Amino acid sequence: MTMPPYGQQPPTPGYGQPQPPQGYGQPQPPQGYGQAPFQGQQQPAQWGHQPTPQAPRSNKALKWGAFGAAGVLSLGLLGGGAVFAYSKINGGGAQPEAALPGNSIAFAKIDLDPSADQKLDGFRFIRKFPGAQDAVNGIDENGDLRKEIFESLQDDGEFQGVDYAQDVEPWLGQRIGMAVVPSGDGGDPGVVMALASTDEDAATQGLAKMTGDGGYCSVQPDFAICGDEQSVVDKAVNDTKSGSLEDNDNFSQDMGDLGEDGIASAWLDGTQLGAFDSMLGSGMTGKTQGQGRFAMALRFDGPTLELAGVANALPQDAVPGGDGTAIGDLPTSTLAAFSMTGLDESLRKAWPDIDKSAREALGDDWQEGLDSFTSETGLSVPEDVAKAVGSETTIALGPDANEPKVALVTNGDRGVIDTLVSTVDSGSSYSSSGPQLSVKDAGDNRTVVATNAGYADEISNGSGLGDTDAFKDAVPDADKAGSVAYVDVSKIVETFGSEMDDETKANLAPLSAVGFSMSGEGDHADYRLRLTTK
């Protein structure tokens, strides 16, 4: 449902501790305003009159929103999947981005009413874990998760004297959005929250009671816009009249590239990060501009929980290249691995920043360390180190609970690798106290450096990880990714299960693997983090 433009009708005035809006004309009060007190509250000052000076207001309005978002995630993902079961299986409806300003710097939302597939997949996912069985079995499909969250806040001392059934339930919808918005005077950004509202009159009454001891809300069609300061809320509402975040072309592109919103999503315009400098005292305005835009979503893909993300308008050379890594060539027994293409060039490009940061943090010790390394190895930094790691670099962990099995597989310069290994194995200051490293030629211009000869042989001769179902489910786009990480949870449990308590082992048992991949081209990048189940 598309929200009517705010400019077509005067918005209902906000409630809380009203003060004259800064920089705006005086709004017209609704009929009857100022004629009778709110239930259980003192009569507020009438619009156009300066209210009695108040003590600094609390941040209950935003605090409620933040706690509410955290509560939704906690109860929905860890408390039994009620977020997917209690509401009707339909989704749709107005979204918070339609009620927040198009010039927002950052945005996040929690959706208690996602698509039917998301609800069903989420419920099935949660039911796999023994620790969630009791909560899942007790779920009433017609229950109200919002009530559970609200009552948990009241248990923490919030909203005392507010009755959920009378003051909240009649109007509160199933979506919460929060946005960081620019200030009107070049100062610190503000934060506003959009609460889905199904009844404007009921929201007006309920929020008057909920903001009685701090905060300010302006009730709009479909959403109530809340914040700590009236001036921030009023500016956000007024800016939205000129265009909502939903109408922002950059936001639309980024969220469109992202796909399914899922149960929670977020967006950041990195080109506006300089607005935070006065707040953080960083003086980084010139350095934080032009750093791209980012969007992410937490969602379900069948039996898999996925955090998906996109980045657009990235700086030149910031996007990882490559058409797949060598991780799939590892043995099927691999417990965990990380693989990346172009690490050598990335190191060369990043070295000035690495060197500067290290000098600021370590002072003269950093230069002394570099001089010592160069003296003992005869190698240069970063050039020879970049030659050693190569353009195809993989680190793998093997299945052994008693002796660490770690290997580096690279197409780097064998001569430089041999020099580094001999330095580590010698009596130099860089020597290892553990077993001597083993170096083996793995063919196809690859070199394996492993913690023991047996694992070097296993890496050199084994293969097939990329063809396993667990790997393909966890990293479905590995063939086009520039960097990939993979953890076989089931093998981790099998290998180290004897060291786990029964509860931990039982709750890890339903998991199959964790996978991460990142790929990109030009100024665009995609990434996915997936938690798969059996």
Secondary structure per residue as TSV (DSSP state, phi and psi in degrees):
chain	resnum	aa	ss	phi	psi
A	1	M	-	360.0	130.7
A	2	T	-	-89.5	130.5
A	3	M	-	-72.7	135.5
A	4	P	-	-61.8	143.7
A	5	P	-	-57.2	138.0
A	6	Y	G	-63.1	-25.8
A	7	G	G	-72.1	-8.2
A	8	Q	G	-81.2	-17.9
A	9	Q	S	-151.0	148.8
A	10	P	-	-68.1	132.1
A	11	P	-	-69.7	152.0
A	12	T	-	-66.6	132.8
A	13	P	-	-58.6	155.6
A	14	G	E	-76.9	169.5
A	15	Y	E	-129.3	157.1
A	16	G	E	145.2	-114.8
A	17	Q	S	-122.1	82.2
A	18	P	-	-65.7	142.5
A	19	Q	-	-133.2	156.9
A	20	P	-	-58.0	128.7
A	21	P	-	-58.2	140.0
A	22	Q	T	-86.5	118.3
A	23	G	T	87.5	10.7
A	24	Y	S	-129.5	157.6
A	25	G	-	-69.3	158.3
A	26	Q	-	-72.1	122.4
A	27	P	-	-72.4	156.6
A	28	Q	-	-81.9	128.9
A	29	P	-	-71.9	152.5
A	30	P	-	-70.0	163.2
A	31	Q	T	-60.1	129.8
A	32	G	T	90.1	-7.4
A	33	Y	T	-65.4	134.7
A	34	G	T	85.6	-3.5
A	35	Q	T	-95.2	-22.6
A	36	A	S	-148.1	144.0
A	37	P	-	-71.4	154.5
A	38	F	-	-67.6	155.4
A	39	Q	T	-62.0	127.1
A	40	G	T	73.2	6.6
A	41	Q	S	-129.5	157.7
A	42	Q	-	-74.7	151.6
A	43	Q	-	-66.2	126.5
A	44	P	-	-73.9	162.8
A	45	A	-	-64.6	147.1
A	46	Q	-	-76.0	152.4
A	47	W	T	-60.6	141.8
A	48	G	T	92.1	-5.2
A	49	H	S	-117.7	138.7
A	50	Q	-	-71.6	121.1
A	51	P	-	-71.3	164.1
A	52	T	-	-60.3	134.9
A	53	P	-	-54.3	137.3
A	54	Q	-	-114.3	157.9
A	55	A	-	-66.3	157.2
A	56	P	-	-51.0	134.2
A	57	R	-	-76.5	150.6
A	58	S	-	-76.5	173.9
A	59	N	-	-106.2	39.0
A	60	K	H	-62.5	-36.5
A	61	A	H	-62.2	-50.5
A	62	L	H	-72.1	-33.6
A	63	K	H	-61.5	-40.8
A	64	W	H	-62.3	-42.1
A	65	G	H	-65.4	-42.7
A	66	A	H	-65.2	-45.0
A	67	F	H	-63.9	-36.3
A	68	G	H	-63.8	-43.8
A	69	A	H	-63.1	-44.3
A	70	A	H	-64.6	-37.9
A	71	G	H	-65.1	-39.2
A	72	V	H	-60.7	-47.3
A	73	L	H	-64.7	-43.6
A	74	S	I	-63.9	-48.0
A	75	L	I	-71.0	-37.0
A	76	G	I	-73.3	-42.5
A	77	L	I	-93.6	-30.7
A	78	L	I	-111.1	-18.9
A	79	G	S	-102.1	14.7
A	80	G	-	119.5	5.6
A	81	G	S	77.0	21.0
A	82	A	H	-60.4	-29.3
A	83	V	H	-57.1	-26.6
A	84	F	H	-98.0	-13.6
A	85	A	H	-105.0	-26.7
A	86	Y	S	-79.1	-27.9
A	87	S	S	-97.1	167.6
A	88	K	-	-64.4	149.0
A	89	I	T	-84.3	77.6
A	90	N	T	-141.3	-44.5
A	91	G	-	71.2	-164.5
A	92	G	-	82.9	-176.6
A	93	G	S	99.6	174.2
A	94	A	-	-63.6	144.2
A	95	Q	-	-110.0	149.6
A	96	P	G	-57.0	-32.1
A	97	E	G	-63.7	-18.6
A	98	A	G	-78.2	-14.1
A	99	A	S	-111.6	5.0
A	100	L	S	-117.8	154.2
A	101	P	B	-69.6	147.2
A	102	G	T	-68.1	-16.1
A	103	N	T	-93.7	16.1
A	104	S	-	-58.9	145.0
A	105	I	S	-87.3	-38.2
A	106	A	E	-147.5	156.6
A	107	F	E	-152.0	144.5
A	108	A	E	-148.9	149.2
A	109	K	E	-146.7	152.1
A	110	I	E	-115.5	132.8
A	111	D	E	-115.2	110.3
A	112	L	S	-82.0	-3.7
A	113	D	S	-135.3	62.3
A	114	P	-	-74.4	-172.4
A	115	S	-	-64.2	162.2
A	116	A	H	-58.8	-42.1
A	117	D	H	-61.6	-40.8
A	118	Q	H	-63.6	-41.7
A	119	K	H	-64.3	-48.1
A	120	L	H	-67.3	-43.7
A	121	D	H	-63.2	-40.2
A	122	G	H	-63.8	-42.4
A	123	F	H	-63.7	-42.8
A	124	R	H	-67.2	-36.8
A	125	F	H	-61.9	-49.8
A	126	I	H	-62.7	-37.0
A	127	R	H	-66.4	-14.0
A	128	K	T	-71.9	-19.1
A	129	F	S	-100.5	124.7
A	130	P	G	-55.7	-35.7
A	131	G	G	-65.6	-15.6
A	132	A	G	-106.2	-0.3
A	133	Q	H	-61.6	-45.6
A	134	D	H	-61.4	-43.9
A	135	A	H	-66.0	-41.0
A	136	V	H	-66.3	-43.9
A	137	N	H	-64.7	-24.3
A	138	G	T	-93.9	5.7
A	139	I	-	-73.2	132.6
A	140	D	-	-97.2	121.4
A	141	E	T	-59.4	-21.7
A	142	N	T	-101.1	9.9
A	143	G	-	-70.7	172.6
A	144	D	-	-124.9	103.3
A	145	L	H	-64.5	-32.5
A	146	R	H	-58.9	-37.8
A	147	K	H	-65.5	-41.7
A	148	E	H	-61.2	-42.3
A	149	I	H	-65.7	-46.4
A	150	F	H	-61.2	-44.2
A	151	E	H	-67.2	-32.1
A	152	S	H	-68.0	-33.0
A	153	L	H	-68.7	-40.2
A	154	Q	H	-63.4	-35.8
A	155	D	H	-62.5	-25.0
A	156	D	T	-91.3	7.6
A	157	G	T	95.4	5.1
A	158	E	-	-88.2	152.8
A	159	F	S	52.9	43.5
A	160	Q	T	-66.1	137.5
A	161	G	T	86.7	-2.6
A	162	V	-	-97.2	130.2
A	163	D	-	-100.8	122.5
A	164	Y	I	-60.1	-49.4
A	165	A	I	-62.3	-35.3
A	166	Q	I	-92.0	-38.4
A	167	D	I	-104.7	-17.3
A	168	V	I	-122.1	-52.8
A	169	E	T	-55.4	-37.5
A	170	P	T	-63.5	-15.7
A	171	W	T	-131.6	-26.6
A	172	L	E	-69.4	123.4
A	173	G	E	-85.2	-157.7
A	174	Q	E	-117.0	18.2
A	175	R	E	-134.6	140.1
A	176	I	E	-127.5	127.8
A	177	G	E	-125.7	147.5
A	178	M	E	-133.2	142.8
A	179	A	E	-137.5	143.0
A	180	V	E	-93.1	124.0
A	181	V	E	-121.4	148.1
A	182	P	-	-69.9	150.6
A	183	S	-	-78.2	165.0
A	184	G	S	-86.0	-12.8
A	185	D	S	-121.1	16.3
A	186	G	S	81.1	8.0
A	187	G	S	-85.9	-154.8
A	188	D	-	-65.7	145.2
A	189	P	-	-63.5	157.8
A	190	G	E	-110.4	172.2
A	191	V	E	-127.9	130.5
A	192	V	E	-127.8	158.3
A	193	M	E	-126.7	140.7
A	194	A	E	-112.4	116.9
A	195	L	E	-104.3	123.5
A	196	A	E	-59.6	134.0
A	197	S	E	-128.2	130.8
A	198	T	S	-100.9	-7.0
A	199	D	-	-152.4	108.7
A	200	E	H	-62.7	-42.8
A	201	D	H	-64.5	-44.0
A	202	A	H	-66.4	-37.3
A	203	A	H	-64.6	-40.4
A	204	T	H	-58.9	-46.3
A	205	Q	H	-68.1	-45.9
A	206	G	H	-66.0	-42.7
A	207	L	H	-71.2	-28.3
A	208	A	H	-59.6	-35.7
A	209	K	H	-80.1	-39.4
A	210	M	H	-71.4	-27.5
A	211	T	T	-101.4	15.8
A	212	G	T	-60.3	-29.5
A	213	D	T	-113.0	22.4
A	214	G	S	149.5	147.4
A	215	G	-	95.0	169.3
A	216	Y	E	-149.3	136.8
A	217	C	E	-131.9	141.8
A	218	S	E	-117.8	116.0
A	219	V	E	-81.8	121.4
A	220	Q	-	-119.9	168.1
A	221	P	S	-58.3	125.8
A	222	D	S	78.7	-24.7
A	223	F	E	-144.6	150.5
A	224	A	E	-105.6	129.6
A	225	I	E	-99.7	121.7
A	226	C	E	-125.3	154.8
A	227	G	E	-169.2	178.7
A	228	D	S	-76.8	-34.1
A	229	E	-	-118.4	134.2
A	230	Q	H	-61.2	-39.0
A	231	S	H	-63.0	-36.6
A	232	V	H	-69.4	-43.8
A	233	V	H	-64.0	-46.2
A	234	D	H	-62.0	-39.8
A	235	K	H	-65.5	-40.9
A	236	A	H	-62.5	-44.1
A	237	V	H	-63.3	-43.7
A	238	N	H	-66.9	-40.7
A	239	D	H	-64.6	-33.7
A	240	T	H	-65.7	-27.9
A	241	K	H	-61.6	-30.4
A	242	S	T	-84.6	-8.0
A	243	G	-	151.2	126.8
A	244	S	B	-85.4	169.3
A	245	L	G	-61.0	-33.5
A	246	E	G	-60.5	-29.5
A	247	D	G	-87.3	-7.3
A	248	N	-	-71.0	120.2
A	249	D	H	-60.3	-40.2
A	250	N	H	-64.5	-44.9
A	251	F	H	-61.3	-44.8
A	252	S	H	-62.3	-42.2
A	253	Q	H	-63.3	-46.8
A	254	D	H	-64.9	-44.7
A	255	M	H	-71.3	-31.2
A	256	G	H	-66.2	-41.3
A	257	D	H	-63.6	-31.2
A	258	L	H	-71.0	-37.3
A	259	G	-	89.1	-139.3
A	260	E	-	-53.5	127.2
A	261	D	-	-67.0	-32.1
A	262	G	T	71.8	-148.2
A	263	I	T	-92.3	-19.4
A	264	A	E	-153.7	144.9
A	265	S	E	-148.3	161.4
A	266	A	E	-149.5	158.0
A	267	W	E	-148.2	142.5
A	268	L	E	-139.7	130.8
A	269	D	E	-96.6	96.6
A	270	G	G	-65.1	-18.8
A	271	T	G	-70.2	-13.7
A	272	Q	G	-106.3	12.5
A	273	L	G	-62.9	-21.3
A	274	G	G	-60.9	-20.1
A	275	A	G	-65.3	-19.1
A	276	F	G	-86.9	-8.4
A	277	D	H	-61.4	-41.2
A	278	S	H	-67.9	-32.0
A	279	M	H	-69.4	-41.2
A	280	L	H	-90.1	-14.6
A	281	G	T	67.1	30.3
A	282	S	-	-92.0	-22.8
A	283	G	-	61.2	34.8
A	284	M	-	-107.2	16.4
A	285	T	T	-50.9	-45.7
A	286	G	T	-69.6	-25.3
A	287	K	T	-92.3	-17.7
A	288	T	S	-99.9	6.3
A	289	Q	T	-84.7	151.9
A	290	G	T	66.7	31.2
A	291	Q	-	-98.8	20.8
A	292	G	-	88.2	175.2
A	293	R	E	-123.2	146.4
A	294	F	E	-134.1	140.3
A	295	A	E	-137.9	146.0
A	296	M	E	-148.5	157.3
A	297	A	E	-144.0	139.3
A	298	L	E	-100.6	121.1
A	299	R	E	-152.6	169.9
A	300	F	E	-107.5	141.6
A	301	D	E	-127.4	87.4
A	302	G	T	62.8	-126.7
A	303	P	T	-84.3	16.7
A	304	T	E	-118.6	136.3
A	305	L	E	-95.7	128.0
A	306	E	E	-129.4	134.1
A	307	L	E	-107.2	110.0
A	308	A	E	-108.9	147.5
A	309	G	E	-147.9	156.3
A	310	V	E	-134.2	154.6
A	311	A	E	-135.0	134.2
A	312	N	E	-127.7	160.4
A	313	A	S	57.2	38.3
A	314	L	-	-74.1	155.9
A	315	P	-	-63.7	159.2
A	316	Q	T	-59.6	139.1
A	317	D	T	71.5	8.1
A	318	A	-	-88.7	-16.3
A	319	V	S	-88.9	129.0
A	320	P	-	-65.3	138.7
A	321	G	-	-100.2	-166.0
A	322	G	-	102.5	155.4
A	323	D	S	-121.0	58.0
A	324	G	-	102.2	149.9
A	325	T	-	-107.1	-178.2
A	326	A	S	-92.7	10.0
A	327	I	G	-63.4	-32.7
A	328	G	G	-67.5	-14.0
A	329	D	G	-85.2	-2.5
A	330	L	S	-72.3	162.7
A	331	P	B	-65.7	154.3
A	332	T	T	-66.8	-16.5
A	333	S	T	-79.4	-3.2
A	334	T	-	-58.0	130.6
A	335	L	S	-83.1	-43.0
A	336	A	E	-156.1	152.9
A	337	A	E	-160.0	155.0
A	338	F	E	-134.3	135.6
A	339	S	E	-139.1	143.3
A	340	M	E	-148.3	141.0
A	341	T	E	-98.6	146.7
A	342	G	S	75.4	21.5
A	343	L	H	-64.4	-33.8
A	344	D	H	-62.0	-48.8
A	345	E	H	-67.8	-36.2
A	346	S	H	-61.8	-40.9
A	347	L	H	-64.5	-43.3
A	348	R	H	-61.4	-44.2
A	349	K	H	-69.7	-35.8
A	350	A	H	-84.9	-11.7
A	351	W	H	-57.5	-43.6
A	352	P	H	-55.7	-41.8
A	353	D	H	-70.4	-39.9
A	354	I	H	-61.4	-46.2
A	355	D	H	-63.2	-42.7
A	356	K	H	-64.0	-46.2
A	357	S	H	-63.7	-40.8
A	358	A	H	-65.3	-39.5
A	359	R	H	-66.1	-38.2
A	360	E	H	-67.1	-34.8
A	361	A	H	-85.0	-37.6
A	362	L	H	-108.5	-14.0
A	363	G	T	64.6	-135.7
A	364	D	H	-66.9	-24.2
A	365	D	H	-60.2	-33.0
A	366	W	H	-65.9	-48.2
A	367	Q	H	-64.9	-37.9
A	368	E	H	-62.7	-38.7
A	369	G	H	-65.8	-42.1
A	370	L	H	-63.3	-43.0
A	371	D	H	-63.9	-40.3
A	372	S	H	-65.0	-42.4
A	373	F	H	-62.2	-46.4
A	374	T	H	-63.5	-39.8
A	375	S	H	-66.4	-42.3
A	376	E	H	-81.1	-28.6
A	377	T	H	-105.2	-24.2
A	378	G	-	75.9	12.4
A	379	L	-	-104.8	156.1
A	380	S	-	-101.3	156.2
A	381	V	T	-122.9	128.7
A	382	P	T	-97.0	-2.1
A	383	E	H	-59.3	-51.4
A	384	D	H	-70.0	-33.1
A	385	V	H	-64.7	-40.0
A	386	A	H	-63.4	-38.8
A	387	K	H	-63.2	-34.9
A	388	A	H	-70.8	-43.4
A	389	V	H	-74.5	-26.8
A	390	G	-	73.4	-176.5
A	391	S	S	-95.1	-10.9
A	392	E	E	-129.7	108.2
A	393	T	E	-128.4	129.2
A	394	T	E	-135.8	137.6
A	395	I	E	-118.4	131.4
A	396	A	E	-129.3	149.2
A	397	L	E	-117.5	127.7
A	398	G	-	-96.9	166.2
A	399	P	S	-85.1	90.8
A	400	D	-	-152.9	117.1
A	401	A	S	-80.6	-15.5
A	402	N	S	-100.0	-35.6
A	403	E	S	-131.8	126.9
A	404	P	-	-59.2	132.3
A	405	K	-	-118.1	104.2
A	406	V	E	-129.4	137.3
A	407	A	E	-139.1	145.1
A	408	L	E	-109.8	128.0
A	409	V	E	-118.6	124.2
A	410	T	E	-148.7	155.4
A	411	N	-	-98.7	23.2
A	412	G	S	-71.2	176.0
A	413	D	-	-65.9	116.4
A	414	R	H	-63.2	-36.7
A	415	G	H	-62.5	-43.5
A	416	V	H	-66.9	-40.1
A	417	I	H	-60.6	-46.5
A	418	D	H	-60.2	-39.3
A	419	T	H	-63.4	-45.4
A	420	L	H	-63.4	-44.3
A	421	V	H	-64.7	-42.8
A	422	S	H	-64.2	-32.7
A	423	T	H	-67.7	-42.6
A	424	V	H	-65.7	-40.0
A	425	D	H	-81.2	-11.6
A	426	S	T	-85.8	-170.8
A	427	G	T	-89.6	23.6
A	428	S	S	-75.9	174.6
A	429	S	T	-67.1	-12.5
A	430	Y	T	-99.9	6.6
A	431	S	-	-67.1	150.9
A	432	S	-	-93.0	142.7
A	433	S	S	-83.9	-8.8
A	434	G	S	-92.3	-164.5
A	435	P	S	-64.3	153.9
A	436	Q	-	-69.1	144.7
A	437	L	-	-73.5	149.8
A	438	S	E	-114.3	132.3
A	439	V	E	-114.9	132.4
A	440	K	E	-142.0	141.3
A	441	D	E	-78.9	122.4
A	442	A	E	-103.3	7.2
A	443	G	E	79.8	167.0
A	444	D	T	54.6	37.2
A	445	N	T	62.8	28.1
A	446	R	E	-108.8	144.5
A	447	T	E	-123.0	136.8
A	448	V	E	-109.3	129.0
A	449	V	E	-117.7	115.9
A	450	A	E	-129.1	163.8
A	451	T	S	-74.4	-15.2
A	452	N	S	-154.3	160.8
A	453	A	H	-64.9	-36.2
A	454	G	H	-62.0	-41.7
A	455	Y	H	-73.4	-31.7
A	456	A	H	-61.5	-42.1
A	457	D	H	-65.5	-41.2
A	458	E	H	-61.5	-42.1
A	459	I	H	-68.6	-40.8
A	460	S	H	-67.8	-36.7
A	461	N	H	-98.8	-20.6
A	462	G	-	-88.0	163.9
A	463	S	-	-168.2	-179.7
A	464	G	B	105.6	-3.3
A	465	L	G	-57.7	-41.8
A	466	G	G	-65.6	-15.2
A	467	D	G	-96.4	-4.3
A	468	T	S	-76.0	148.5
A	469	D	H	-63.4	-39.3
A	470	A	H	-60.9	-42.7
A	471	F	H	-68.5	-45.0
A	472	K	H	-65.1	-33.3
A	473	D	H	-70.9	-39.4
A	474	A	H	-77.8	-32.2
A	475	V	-	-132.5	71.8
A	476	P	T	-66.7	-20.0
A	477	D	T	-114.1	31.9
A	478	A	G	-62.5	-27.8
A	479	D	G	-69.5	-14.2
A	480	K	G	-121.3	6.7
A	481	A	-	-87.1	147.6
A	482	G	S	-89.6	-19.2
A	483	S	E	-147.3	140.1
A	484	V	E	-140.8	138.3
A	485	A	E	-127.3	145.7
A	486	Y	E	-148.5	135.3
A	487	V	E	-131.5	122.2
A	488	D	-	-88.1	95.0
A	489	V	H	-63.6	-40.2
A	490	S	H	-62.1	-38.8
A	491	K	H	-71.9	-32.7
A	492	I	H	-60.6	-45.9
A	493	V	H	-64.3	-41.7
A	494	E	H	-62.8	-39.4
A	495	T	H	-79.2	-42.9
A	496	F	H	-112.9	11.2
A	497	G	G	-58.2	-31.8
A	498	S	G	-65.4	-18.6
A	499	E	G	-95.8	0.1
A	500	M	S	-101.0	151.0
A	501	D	-	-76.2	163.4
A	502	D	H	-61.0	-39.3
A	503	E	H	-66.0	-45.6
A	504	T	H	-62.1	-44.4
A	505	K	H	-62.6	-41.0
A	506	A	H	-65.8	-36.9
A	507	N	H	-81.2	-19.1
A	508	L	H	-86.6	-21.1
A	509	A	T	-57.2	-37.7
A	510	P	T	-70.0	-15.8
A	511	L	E	-80.0	145.5
A	512	S	E	-102.5	-58.8
A	513	A	E	-160.4	167.3
A	514	V	E	-123.3	132.5
A	515	G	E	-134.3	145.9
A	516	F	E	-134.5	139.2
A	517	S	E	-144.3	148.7
A	518	M	E	-139.1	133.7
A	519	S	E	-143.0	162.0
A	520	G	E	-173.2	170.5
A	521	E	E	-157.8	137.7
A	522	G	T	65.0	-123.9
A	523	D	T	-106.6	19.9
A	524	H	E	-121.5	140.8
A	525	A	E	-139.4	148.2
A	526	D	E	-123.5	144.6
A	527	Y	E	-143.2	154.3
A	528	R	E	-143.6	134.7
A	529	L	E	-119.8	120.0
A	530	R	E	-124.5	134.9
A	531	L	E	-113.3	109.4
A	532	T	E	-101.7	155.1
A	533	T	E	-121.4	164.7
A	534	K	-	-78.1	360.0
